[in-house]
Amino acid sequence: MDRLAFIGFGEAGQAFASDIRREALAGIAAFDIAGRQNDMVAAEVTPGSRAEALSGAAAVWCLVTADRAEEAATDCAALLTPGAFWFDGNSCSPGAKRRSAAVIEAAGGRYVDVAIMAPVHPARASVPLLLAGPHAEAAAAWLAGIGMAGTVVGDAVGQASTIKMLRSVMIKGIEALTAESLLAARRAGVDGKVLASLQRSDPGFDWTARSAYNFERMAHHGKRRAAEMREVAKTVEELGLAGRMAAATALWQDEIAALAVDMGEGTDEAFGARADALLSALSK
């Protein structure tokens, strides 16, 4: 039976550890630069140093912040068990993933470009995963053994991350557009009319509920989303285009997250309260 390690034990690591088929594993260990030992113990995961977490691990989930992914690969490469999978699930540009892959492969590990394609809650281990790289097929089989489903999208590192990065231009960009358009509309006292107009234009999309949801996503996860969008801008630039929308989206995500506003519960019925809370914080 194989051992699994987590490098980074935030929301994604905790969601995965709580839902994988533990009977298929000899043990699970984790290291997080922020500590989180209490979270590890609560999840029945063994806390340890990098070396302790990686010792004997047949596979490693790297789930740090986008700006620390290359550093994590560099710090861990020499500690890897030969042939261990390195599942890089961080939201990084393809270029960053290729650089991390070179470090991991040079140390004898098997690097896998992983894109996590939906929020980890409530799906947890069932969240859709895209896999790419020369070891993607073998990685998909290993993940299936612990109850995770990965879809192979190519044999070159960067193919999975490219899909996620370019999708994020739209998904996270719509969140930023929500903030700019509807916070301004709320302040002007015309948000109801703007939302009604949007609803008439696109009746298949619940604009009020989705806008309230977008406020919540940005408030709770904007810091991480901003880091991802800076990687998205790099991705677009690597393709010879200007990542203007991605860069602007990162600014809005950072600004809303920095307000530290509690968005409360609810969806469509919470739109007004959430917009007012954000506007109040922005005015301070």
N, C-alpha and C positions, 0 to 999 in steps of 0.2 A: 504493500500500500504506500502511496506517495504522501509526502508532506507538502503543504501549501503555505506560502508566506505572503503577507501583505506589507508593502512599503507605502505608508500613508494609510491611516485608518479613520478617515472622515466619513461623510455620509455614504459614499459609494461602498467603501470597504466594509462598513458596518452592515449595510443592506445585503451585500453578497454573503458575508460570513454568517448571517442569521438564516440563510435560506438554501445554502448549497447542501448536497448530500454528504453529510459528515461521515456516514458509514463507509464511504469510498476513500476516506483519507486516514492516514496514520496520525495526523495532527495538524493544527493550524497555529501559526505564530505571526506576530506583527511587530513592526517598528514604525513609530511616527515621530517626526521631529518636534511636534507640539506636545508629546507625551501621550495623553489619552489612555493611560493604563487602566483607568476605571472603566472606560468604554470597552476595552479589550477583555477585561475580566468578566464584565457583564455579558459579553458575547461568547464567553468560554473560549477565548483566544489567548494564547500564551504571549505576554509582553516580553520584549527583550531588546537588546542592542541590534544594530544592523546585522552584525556577524552572527548573533544568536538566532535571530529570526530567519536568516538565510541558510543557516547550517543544515545541510541535508535536504533542502527543499527542492522538489522536482519541478515546481512551478511557482512563479512570483507574480502577484498582481501589483503593478506600480500605479498608485492612485493618489498622486500628489497634486499640487496646483500646476497649471500649465507652465508657469515661469520657472518651476523647479524640476521639471521632468528630466531635462538633460543632466542637471546636477545629480539627481537621484541615480541615473544610470551610471554616471562616472563614479559616484561614491560606492555603488554596490557591485560593480562589474567583477572586481577581483575576488569578491566574497561568494560568488555564485557557484553552485554545484555544476560541474561540467555537464552540458546538455540540458540544463534547466530552461524551461520556458520563461521568458520575460514578457508578460502581458502588459503592454504599455497602453493603458486606458485613458491617458491624459488627453485633453483637448488641445493638441499642438499642431503647428503647421507641418506639412509633409517634410519640409527641410529639417525641422527639429527632430522629427521621428527618424529620418535617415541618419542624422548624426548620432542619435542615441543607439540606433541599431548597429552602427559601426563599432561603437564602444562595447556593447554587449557581445556581439559576435566575435570580436577580437579576444574577448576573455573566455570564449568557449560556450557562451549561452546561446539560446535560440530566441531571437527577438520576434515578437508578433505585434504588428500594428493593429490596435483595437479601437474601434469607434463605438461608444455607448450612445445609442440612437434615441433614447427617451429618458425621462426622469426615472431614477432608480426606485422611487416610491410611487405607486405601491408594488411595482413589478418585481423589485428586488432581483433575485437570481434569474428571473425570467425576462429581464429587460433585453430588448433586441441588441445584438452585438454584430458588428461587421468586422471581419478579420482579413488581413492582407499580409503578404510576405512569403518567403520561401518555405516557412514552417506552418503556414496557415492551416493546411489540411490536417496535419498532425495535431495542431493546437485545437482545432474544432473537435476532434475525436476525444482529446483529453478533457476538454470542458464539458462535453456531453456526459462523460463519466461522473461528473460531480453535479449534474443537473442544470448546466448552463448551455444555452443554444447560441452558437456563433455561425453566421453565414459568411462563407469565403467569397470575397469580391475581387481577388486578384493575387498574383504571386509576387508583387513588388511592394516593398514597404512604402507607405505614403498613399496607396490607393484608398484604403479605408478612411484615413484621416481627411483626405481631400473631399470625399463625399460629405463627411460631417461638417467640415469647415465651411463649405459652400452652402450647405443647407442652413447653417447658422446665420449667414448673411440675411436670410429671409426671416427665420424664426425669431432670433434675438433682435433683428432690425425692426420687426413689427412691434416688439415690446417697446423699443426706444421711440418709435413713431407714436405709439399710444401715449407715452409720457408727454411728448412735445405737443401733440395735437389736442389731447383731451384734458390735460392739466390747464393748458391755455384756454380751452373752451369752457372749462369749469370756472376759471377765474373771470372770464368774460360773461358768465351767466348764460351761455348758449350750448352747454354740453348736451342737454336733452335733444335739442334740434340737430346738433351735429351727429349724435348717435342715431337718431331717427333717419337722417339722410343716408348715413352709411348702411343702415339696415335695409332701406329701400333699394339701395344700389346693389347690395349683396345679401339677399334674404336667407341664403343658406348658411350664414355665419352669424352667430349670436354675438353681436358687437359689444353689448353691455356686459354680458357675463365674461367674455374673453378679455375685455379691457380691465375688468376688476381682477381677473386672474393674472394678467400681465403685470399689473401693479404689484401684486403679491410676489410674483416670481422675481421681479427686479429688486424689491425691498429685501427679500430673504436671501437671494442668491446672486445679486448684482456684482459683488466683488469678484466672484469666480467667473461670472459671465463676461465681465470686462476683460479679465485676463485671457479668456478664450477668444474674445473678439479682437484683441491685439494680435493673437496668433492667426486669426482669420484674415486680418489685413495683410500679414506677411504672406499668407497663402495666395491671396489674390495678386500681390506684388510679385511673387515667385512665378506667376503665370503671365507676367508682363502687363498687368492692368493696375489701375489705381484702386486701392482699397479704401476709398473715401467713406462709403457708407459704414463699413466695418469699424473704421477709426472713430467716426462720430457716435456709433452705437456704444462703443466702449466708454465714451465720456458720459453718456446718459446712464448707463448701467452703474458706473462708479458713483455718480452723483446721487442717484436714488438709494443705492446701498448705504452710502455714507450717512444718510439721514437717520438710519437705525429706527425706522418707524414700524410699530407693530401693526400688521395688516388685519389682525383678527380673523374671524371665521366668515364663511359665506362666499358667494360668487357674485351674481348679478345684483342682489340686494345690497351688496357691500360697496358697489361702485362709488356712490357719492361720499360715503364715509371714508373710503380709502383715498379718494382724490383730495378731499378736504384735509385729511391728516398729512398727506404729502405736501400740499400747498402751504399748510401752516408751518411745517418744518422748513420748507424752502424760504419762507419769509423771515426766519430768525437770523 
